[in-house]
């Protein structure tokens, strides 16, 4: 397999999974606590601050679509930060569900960027 094909596989795998994962967590965070505020639209609006971190991830996915190296690096950094912010180092389930996928998928984007750069230089 040539470098161009590997770069495309890494890029599209990371983009697809990141869009699905970040959308899922955003909707989950938006809706999961809304019943505590009375449910309905009012509950969703009152609970919306809980979804802001996942909205940030969606923004980073968009950035990675435009600027692969910057977006991939930031997504990897967010994955590393979730280890300490969510105390994921204490819970292997949380670590494997949130932190590691972000680190790996951000790494995929960075790797695809560098693979493309090597192709252009050759």
Phi and psi in degrees as a GROMACS rama.xvg file:
@    title "Ramachandran Plot"
@    xaxis  label "Phi"
@    yaxis  label "Psi"
@TYPE xy
-85.1104  166.78  UNK-2
-62.3937  -36.0867  UNK-3
-62.0203  -43.1025  UNK-4
-68.1446  -41.1461  UNK-5
-62.6502  -43.5207  UNK-6
-60.4009  -43.4695  UNK-7
-64.1518  -42.7704  UNK-8
-61.9465  -46.7132  UNK-9
-61.8289  -44.8905  UNK-10
-62.2748  -52.4252  UNK-11
-72.1742  -31.4851  UNK-12
-63.9899  -49.148  UNK-13
-63.4004  -45.6117  UNK-14
-61.5507  -46.7477  UNK-15
-62.491  -49.4233  UNK-16
-65.8806  -40.8083  UNK-17
-64.3628  -39.8785  UNK-18
-63.3131  -44.6024  UNK-19
-64.8406  -49.2183  UNK-20
-65.2412  -47.5642  UNK-21
-67.7651  -35.6746  UNK-22
-65.4505  -43.7968  UNK-23
-59.2628  -51.2038  UNK-24
-65.9728  -34.3326  UNK-25
-63.7636  -49.1757  UNK-26
-65.9863  -41.6488  UNK-27
-59.928  -47.741  UNK-28
-65.9602  -34.0434  UNK-29
-69.2915  -40.7022  UNK-30
-94.0392  -26.0641  UNK-31
-65.0948  -31.5088  UNK-32
-105.225  4.19407  UNK-33
-68.4081  -26.3279  UNK-34
-68.0457  -23.4547  UNK-35
-68.6107  -19.4614  UNK-36
-104.79  15.2223  UNK-37
102.187  -1.34039  UNK-38
72.241  -174.054  UNK-39
66.0441  -165.005  UNK-40
-63.6321  -38.8346  UNK-41
-61.829  -43.8903  UNK-42
-63.7951  -38.887  UNK-43
-65.5061  -43.5119  UNK-44
-64.8451  -43.0154  UNK-45
-66.1186  -30.2599  UNK-46
-90.1732  -4.47888  UNK-47
-59.1446  -29.8706  UNK-48
-59.4461  -26.696  UNK-49
-66.2478  -21.6159  UNK-50
-92.9057  -5.10457  UNK-51
-59.4855  -41.2202  UNK-52
-60.0405  -35.3058  UNK-53
-78.3543  -27.7023  UNK-54
-66.218  -39.2047  UNK-55
-60.278  -41.2302  UNK-56
-63.3114  -40.8507  UNK-57
-60.733  -39.8714  UNK-58
-63.9754  -41.5502  UNK-59
-65.764  -34.8633  UNK-60
-63.6858  -41.2065  UNK-61
-62.6361  -43.7091  UNK-62
-60.695  -41.6817  UNK-63
-66.9048  -23.6348  UNK-64
-69.9091  -36.1223  UNK-65
-89.0532  -44.6721  UNK-66
-126.953  92.2991  UNK-67
-60.3109  -44.4659  UNK-68
-66.3345  -46.8585  UNK-69
-65.5307  -49.5783  UNK-70
-62.8897  -44.1843  UNK-71
-63.0021  -39.848  UNK-72
-65.3558  -43.0745  UNK-73
-67.1656  -38.2218  UNK-74
-65.2779  -41.1191  UNK-75
-62.0126  -42.7779  UNK-76
-61.9242  -42.8616  UNK-77
-61.4366  -41.7178  UNK-78
-59.5495  -41.9955  UNK-79
-67.5127  -39.0347  UNK-80
-65.8802  -33.0626  UNK-81
-65.0294  -23.516  UNK-82
-62.3535  -41.9148  UNK-83
-88.2275  -40.9351  UNK-84
-66.9702  -38.7071  UNK-85
-94.4415  3.45865  UNK-86
52.1871  41.8951  UNK-87
-67.8051  -20.3891  UNK-88
-64.6346  -19.6759  UNK-89
-85.1035  -25.228  UNK-90
-125.793  106.957  UNK-91
-60.514  -32.2457  UNK-92
-62.8997  -47.1987  UNK-93
-65.7345  -40.4695  UNK-94
-60.5537  -45.3494  UNK-95
-78.7712  -21.1932  UNK-96
-87.8796  -35.3529  UNK-97
-115.895  -57.4636  UNK-98
-67.6012  -55.3824  UNK-99
-61.3151  -42.6006  UNK-100
-60.6076  -38.4501  UNK-101
-65.6941  -41.4893  UNK-102
-64.3132  -46.275  UNK-103
-66.952  -46.0496  UNK-104
-68.6887  -37.0124  UNK-105
-62.4707  -39.6034  UNK-106
-63.7433  -37.1106  UNK-107
-58.9842  -44.2144  UNK-108
-65.6865  -42.0507  UNK-109
-64.3741  -43.7295  UNK-110
-62.943  -41.638  UNK-111
-65.4936  -34.9978  UNK-112
-61.534  -49.2978  UNK-113
-68.416  -34.5421  UNK-114
-62.4251  -42.562  UNK-115
-64.5956  -38.1996  UNK-116
-64.4428  -39.0224  UNK-117
-67.3747  -33.9409  UNK-118
-66.7803  -43.1698  UNK-119
-66.5876  -32.2375  UNK-120
-75.3253  -26.1105  UNK-121
